[in-house]
Amino acid sequence: MTPNGDCTGGSLQRAAVVGRDVPGMTFARADLRGATLMSNNFENANFASADFEGATLSGARLVGANLSNADFTRANLMGADLTGANIDGADFDRALLGGTIFPDGRVCAAGSIGRCVTKWEGPSLIDQFIGFPAW
C-alpha cells in the first residue's frame, strides 16, 4: 500500500482487516479473495474490478463506494451497507446478502443469496401446511 492509500492491483488475499476506518482508499483490481474485512468503513472507496470471491465483508460500510465489475462470488456481505454504491456489472453469484442494504436503500431479507430479495418469495407457511393431516 502506498502512503496515499492506493492499493490498485494489490493482493490482500486471505488478509484479516477488521474494524478499520479507511474511507476513500483505492483497491481497484485488487485480489481480496478469502479476505476477512468485517465491520470496516470503506466509504467512497474504489473497488472497481476487485475480486472478493469468498471474502467476508459482513457489517462493512461501503457507502458511496465504486464496486463496479467487482466479483463477490460466494462472499459474505450480510449486514453490509452499500447505500449509494456503484454496483454496475458486479457479480453476486451465491453471495450471502441477508440484512445487506443495497444502493437504492432496499434491505435484503434473511436468506437472500445471490440477489437481494426484500420479502419471502416462496409459499407461505400456511400454504405449505394446507392439506397435511393434524398430528
C-alpha positions, 0 to 999 in steps of 0.5 A, a space after each residue: 500500500 502506498 502512503 496515499 492509500 492506493 492499493 490498485 492491483 494489490 493482493 490482500 488475499 486471505 488478509 484479516 482487516 477488521 474494524 478499520 476506518 479507511 474511507 476513500 482508499 483505492 483497491 481497484 483490481 485488487 485480489 481480496 479473495 478469502 479476505 476477512 474485512 468485517 465491520 470496516 468503513 470503506 466509504 467512497 472507496 474504489 473497488 472497481 474490478 476487485 475480486 472478493 470471491 469468498 471474502 467476508 465483508 459482513 457489517 462493512 460500510 461501503 457507502 458511496 463506494 465504486 464496486 463496479 465489475 467487482 466479483 463477490 462470488 460466494 462472499 459474505 456481505 450480510 449486514 453490509 451497507 452499500 447505500 449509494 454504491 456503484 454496483 454496475 456489472 458486479 457479480 453476486 453469484 451465491 453471495 450471502 446478502 441477508 440484512 445487506 442494504 443495497 444502493 437504492 436503500 432496499 434491505 435484503 431479507 434473511 436468506 437472500 443469496 445471490 440477489 437481494 430479495 426484500 420479502 419471502 418469495 416462496 409459499 407461505 407457511 400456511 400454504 405449505 401446511 394446507 392439506 397435511 393431516 393434524 398430528 
